Amino acid sequence: MLMKHRVSIYALIVFTLLSVVIWRNGQSDFNNVQWEQYVVGSGDTLWSIAKMSNVEEDTRDIIAVMQDHNDMKSVDLHPGDVVLYPVSK
């Protein structure tokens, strides 16, 4: 029984360390960007704004980073909102 708990604890530690490494690698692609302002117009979406970015990443990843960087709780945008989006330096 004790061995079973040890294996579970080791597996949890390995999983946690791998998660941190994967997360840091995913975030590092956005270290060399500058952020530009975009004023949201009628019909704009995070997808359409992210597509303006010249960062060579999956659009879904760009949107996730944009949401985090802009402290967005949802994907709802309204005309006149100002959104920062990444552009390669």
N, C-alpha and C positions, 0 to 999 in steps of 0.2 A: 504494500500500500504506500509506504514511504517513497519507494522508487517511482511510483506512478506520479506522485506529487512533484518530485524533482524534475521529471521529464516535462511535466506541464509548465513548471516555472521556467525551465530552460527554453522551452518552445516560445513562451510569452516574451522572454527577453530577446530572443533572436528575431521574432516577429517585430517587436518594437524597434530594434536597431535597424532592421531592413526598411521599415516604414520611414524612419527618419532619413536614411540615406536616399531612398527613392524620392521623398518629398524635397530634400535639398537639391538633388539633381534636377528635378523638374522646375524648381524656382530659379536655378542659376541661369537659365536661358534669358531671363528677364533682368539680369543685373546690368547689362550694357544697353539700356534703353533710356530715352528721355521721354517725358510725359508731355503731351500736347493737349490743349483744351479744345473741346468740340462743343458747340452750342446745339442742342438737340432741336431738330425741326419736326414738323408733322410727318408721321410715318416712319421716323427713324427707329431702329431697334439696336440693341447691343450687338447683334450679329452684323448689321450693316456698318456700324461704327468700327467694330473689330476688323472687318474686311479692309478698312482703310489703312490699317496698320501694316507696315512693311516688315514686321517681325516674322521670321520664318518658323512659325509654330502653328499647330492646329488651332483653328478659329475657336473651338470650344475652350482650349486652354487660355487663349487670349481673353476671352470673355470672363473666365473664372478669375484671372489675375486683375482684370479691370474692375470686377465687382469687389474684390478684396481691396484694391488700391483706392477705390472711390467710396468705401464703406457702405456698399449697397446691400440692403437686405432682400431686395427683389429685383427682377429685371424690368420693372415698370419704368418707363421714361415718359416725360411730358415735354412738349415744346417749351424751349427756354431753359431747360435744365442744362447744366454744364457738366460734361463728363471728360475725365482725363483718359487718354488712350496712349498705348506705348508705340514709340517709333524708334527704330534702330539708330544709334548714334553714327 
